[in-house]
Amino acid sequence: MNTSTENLIAALSQDLKPVKRLPSPGRRLLGWMALALPVSLVMGALVEQQYITLAYERLSNMRSLIELGTILLTALTAGYAALCCVQPGRSKHAWMLPVVPFAAWLALIGESCFRLFEQGGPDQFSFAPHWTCYPSVVATGAAPAIVLVLLLKRGMLTSPTRTVGLAALAASALGAVGLRLFHPPDATVMLLLWQLIATVTFLGLASLVSAYMSRRALMG
Amino acid sequence: MTDGHVKSDTTTGVKGGKNQQWSEWMALAQDGDVAAYQSLLAAVLPLVRAIVGKRINDPDKAEDIVQDVMVSVHKNRHTYDPKLPFGPWLSTIAQRRTIDALRKMYRQGAQEVLVDEYPETFLSDETNVSPEDDLVFALGDDLNRALETLPAGQRTAVDLLKLREMSLKEASEASGMSVAALKVAMHRALKSLRAEMAPRVEL
């Protein structure tokens, strides 16, 4: 054996301390949902107080319920896949889990857009930034993104691009649940785009804060 | 939803018994058992070397990466779930660290250029001779005229180091100038000569 590697193994063994095992992705996912979803809903309701009754309408409408189901399923599967990505040895194919629910969600958005187009033509579509939507996007998206980053930081980043992509999708989807319930405009591609941009911003900020805190903790 | 478990360990080629033993050792190591941890690290080393060696040909670099992998295994031992086979966990970390190292090597390689000769001069004589000198010396009169324009110290440096082909030490003894002063004078002389002779020859 190479002497320096042998010395390294001896040094690592001397440094050995008991560690707390990382819970399974399923358990961490439950924790994420239990913490982030209620905060996201409460924040969404607070920001959109004047439309609070909209939630009852949407929960009693079958189509809205189906759409909420696909969004929630997208959040669950993408979140689970992202959490699998930071635990080495887990299935490398977990990233495929959100493909079907996400496709279904996009299909429903597409169908909404088509109906809108049929009713009012191209004038119904506006791709300009909707600044009035932004407070709702921030309010509903912050908690899912921040909590997910904190959970991901406890693992090991083995495929960064895939993990960030899945985490962005998961946090956006969970934030979109609150948005879908309380925000008056119908969920369109534009709203989804805003949600994704906001989530990526949150993920970036949360990562920076987390990295800073880890460095401070290491420095004692 | 599946629980993401890897059922077979065909990717690493680690046999079931070994995997089971490693898994048990790691579970003990997570609880702080030093002996189990030492046995585990020594036992997995050949597999780590094999994974790294598949992509890295240079043995020294490969050993550095192997050590990186061992440090990563140590830092991330909390991520191992004893219910899962140990081989895929280890090989994922080893492959990740190898890819990181390869990326770093490619990045460094893109910033470096192979050169035939170094721009700086060094103490040994061999490093102070370049093909440029032959070209300059072939220009005879032009060179003599250019040399006359140089300050005395620089002219002495060129005379002793280039024309009489003395070593830096010999030139230092002959001129009374320090080795460092000679090198500086030589460097400045070459710069002046280059400027002076540029219209006549492209150095």
Boltz contact constraints between the chains, C-beta under 6 A:
constraints:
  - contact:
      token1: [A, 2]
      token2: [B, 63]
      max_distance: 6.0
  - contact:
      token1: [A, 5]
      token2: [B, 67]
      max_distance: 6.0
  - contact:
      token1: [A, 8]
      token2: [B, 67]
      max_distance: 6.0
  - contact:
      token1: [A, 8]
      token2: [B, 70]
      max_distance: 6.0
  - contact:
      token1: [A, 9]
      token2: [B, 41]
      max_distance: 6.0
  - contact:
      token1: [A, 12]
      token2: [B, 74]
      max_distance: 6.0
  - contact:
      token1: [A, 13]
      token2: [B, 34]
      max_distance: 6.0
  - contact:
      token1: [A, 13]
      token2: [B, 37]
      max_distance: 6.0
  - contact:
      token1: [A, 13]
      token2: [B, 38]
      max_distance: 6.0
  - contact:
      token1: [A, 16]
      token2: [B, 34]
      max_distance: 6.0
  - contact:
      token1: [A, 16]
      token2: [B, 37]
      max_distance: 6.0
  - contact:
      token1: [A, 18]
      token2: [B, 31]
      max_distance: 6.0
  - contact:
      token1: [A, 18]
      token2: [B, 32]
      max_distance: 6.0
  - contact:
      token1: [A, 19]
      token2: [B, 30]
      max_distance: 6.0
  - contact:
      token1: [A, 19]
      token2: [B, 77]
      max_distance: 6.0
  - contact:
      token1: [A, 19]
      token2: [B, 78]
      max_distance: 6.0
  - contact:
      token1: [A, 21]
      token2: [B, 78]
      max_distance: 6.0
  - contact:
      token1: [A, 22]
      token2: [B, 78]
      max_distance: 6.0
  - contact:
      token1: [A, 22]
      token2: [B, 79]
      max_distance: 6.0
  - contact:
      token1: [A, 25]
      token2: [B, 4]
      max_distance: 6.0
  - contact:
      token1: [A, 84]
      token2: [B, 4]
      max_distance: 6.0
  - contact:
      token1: [A, 87]
      token2: [B, 79]
      max_distance: 6.0
  - contact:
      token1: [A, 88]
      token2: [B, 89]
      max_distance: 6.0
  - contact:
      token1: [A, 88]
      token2: [B, 92]
      max_distance: 6.0
  - contact:
      token1: [A, 88]
      token2: [B, 93]
      max_distance: 6.0
  - contact:
      token1: [A, 89]
      token2: [B, 84]
      max_distance: 6.0
  - contact:
      token1: [A, 89]
      token2: [B, 88]
      max_distance: 6.0
  - contact:
      token1: [A, 89]
      token2: [B, 89]
      max_distance: 6.0
  - contact:
      token1: [A, 89]
      token2: [B, 92]
      max_distance: 6.0
  - contact:
      token1: [A, 90]
      token2: [B, 4]
      max_distance: 6.0
  - contact:
      token1: [A, 91]
      token2: [B, 4]
      max_distance: 6.0
  - contact:
      token1: [A, 91]
      token2: [B, 6]
      max_distance: 6.0
  - contact:
      token1: [A, 94]
      token2: [B, 4]
      max_distance: 6.0
  - contact:
      token1: [A, 155]
      token2: [B, 79]
      max_distance: 6.0
  - contact:
      token1: [A, 156]
      token2: [B, 76]
      max_distance: 6.0
  - contact:
      token1: [A, 156]
      token2: [B, 79]
      max_distance: 6.0
  - contact:
      token1: [A, 158]
      token2: [B, 92]
      max_distance: 6.0
  - contact:
      token1: [A, 158]
      token2: [B, 96]
      max_distance: 6.0
